[in-house]
Amino acid sequence: MDERLRQLSLKARILGLMYDKALPPSIRIIFQQADAAARPLSDHELRVICRFSTVDADNLQRLQSKTQEIVTSAKNRLLEKDPSLNLPDGALYPTARAEACWRDCWHFLRVTIYAVAAGRPAFTHPGGVQGLSDLYRELAVPISSMALAIGFLKAEAISDYSTYASPTDASILKEALLHLEQMIQQLYPNDPSSDAEDPL
């Protein structure tokens, strides 16, 4: 990765929970450390945060354990809808481009789970969102395909979590994923192709 892309990647941190002054400092530090390491929350961290928010930690841990499975399901649905994406001249060709898309989806679901743990559906940071927009423009990321992938990710995660979470907790996830989906669609506000069909 060249220096410019490295700098853009550092700025493309969409999580804003560490700046939310309504959260206790101890919880903001957990979010800062976990996001800096680009990792899921540990069981202990989840329980600390969920004690504050009253979200059920066991159910959220169950969802977090399924993140790769959910991303794979979203991938399969997207490619079923448009198999040409993986072909030469497709939006997700070559393989490295597709892998980057699904890696981003995994990270998007990761930080969405942070948001649910805190009970804060509006979890993004404007500076990080602008950084992501700059990075995606530099890499010529096909935003319409990414938005559609996020739509399928939203549908898969909500479908799974709703089977065992309380209606209140499931609603937080739905709101957080909708917030994420709208953020992605607004990265290229003048691009009509970014208004992807909602799979739900």
N, C-alpha and C positions, 0 to 999 in steps of 0.2 A: 504493500500500500504506500503510495507516495505521500509526501508531507501534507499536501493540501487536503487529500482525502482523510488523512489521519486527523487533522484539525477539525474538519467538518464532522467526522464521526464523534469526536469528543463533545461537540456542541449539540449533537442530535440526541440529547437526553430528554425525553418528553415528560418524565415523572416530576411532579411538582409537590408531592406530599411532604418532602423535607422542609418546604418553605411555609407550610400551613401552620400558622401560629395558634390555631385552635387545637392542635394536637400537642400532647406533652413532649417536651424536649427529648425524653428517653425514646419515644416512639419515632420521632423525626430522625434521630440518629440511626435507629434500626433501618429505616428506609434508605437513608443516605448510604450506609455501609453495604446493604444488600444490593442496591442498584449500581453502586460503583463496581461491585464484583459481578454484576449481571447474573445473579443467582436467585433461585427461589428462596422464600423465607423458610427458616428452619422451623421445626415443630415448636420449639420454645418461643421463637420470635412470633410465630402466629398466635400462640396462646396469650402472650403479653399484649399484643395489639388487640386481639379479639375480646380480652377482658375489658378493655376500654370501650370498644364499640358495641359489645354484646352480640356480635355476629358469632355463630356457632363455629368454633375452631376445628372440630372434628370433620364437619362437612366440608369446610373450606380446604382442609388438608387433603381430603378425598379428591376434591376437584383439582387441586394442585398436582396430585400424583398422576393425573390423567392428561396433563397438558400436551405431552407429545402425541398421545392417542387422539386428542381432539384436533390438533393441528393436522395430523395425517388424514383424519376424516374430512376436514375442510379441504385439504389438498385433493383428495379423491373426488369430492363433489365438484370442485372447480374444474378439474380435468375431464370429468364426465360431461360437464356442461360445454366445455370448449377444449376438445382434445388437441386442437391445433396450437395451443399455447406452448407446448413442449417441442414442436417441430421447428426446423430451420425457418427463420423469419418470424417465429412466434414470439410473443411478449416474454415468455419464460425460457427462451433458448439463448445461450447454451445451458448446460446443466448447472454451472456455477451461478448463473443468474437465478435459476429456479431455487437452488439451495439457499441463496441469500434471501429470497422472498419468504421461504418457509421459516428460516431462522428468525427473520424479523417478526413473523407472526407468533412464533414461540415467545419472543421477548414482549410483544404486545400483550399476550395473554398473561405472561408473568407479572407485568406491572398492573394489569387490570385486577389480578388477584390481590396485589398489595392494596389496591383501592377498596376492594370489597372488605378486606380485613379491617381497614380503618373506617369503613362506612362512609367513604368519601367518593361518590361516583364521578365528580368533576375533578380529575386527578392530574391533569396535564399542566405543564409550565409553558407559558408563551414563548420564552426564549428557546426552550428545547424543541418546541414544535417548529419554530422558524428554522432552527438548525437542521431538523429533519427535512424540511422542505428544501433547504439549500443543498443538502446531501443528495436527496432524490433527484433534484434537477441536474446536479453534476453527473450523476450516474445514469441519467435518462431512464429512471424507473417508470414503468408503465402504470400510471396511477389508477387507471380504470381497472386493470387486472388486480392490483393490490387492494383497491376498494372492494372489489367483488370477493376476493379471498377473505378480507376482514368480515364481510357480510356472512359468509359461510362459517367462519370461525365463531362469530356471534351466535349463529343459529345452533351450531353443535354444542357450544359451551352452555348455553341456556337450556337446551334440551336435556343435557346430562344433569346439570346442577338442580334443575327444577324437580327431578325425580326424588331427591332426598333432602334438599334444603327447605327451610321454612319459606313461605311466600314473601316474607319481608326480606330475607337474605337473597332470595332469587331475584327480587325486584332491584336490589342494589347492584347485582351483577348485570342485569339487563340495562340499567341506567348507565353503568360504567362502560359497557361495551358499545352502547349507543353513542356515548360521549367520544369513545375512541373512533368509532366508525365516522362520525361527523368530522372529527379532526382530520382523518385521512382524506375524506372527500374535499375538505377545504384547503388542502395543501396546494392544489392548483385551481383556485376559485374561478378562473376564466376558461377552464377546460370542461366543455359540456360532457365529455366522456367520463368525467369523474363522478357523475351522478349514476352510480352503478345500481343495478336492480337489487332490491333487498330480498335475500333468499327466505326470510321469515314469512 
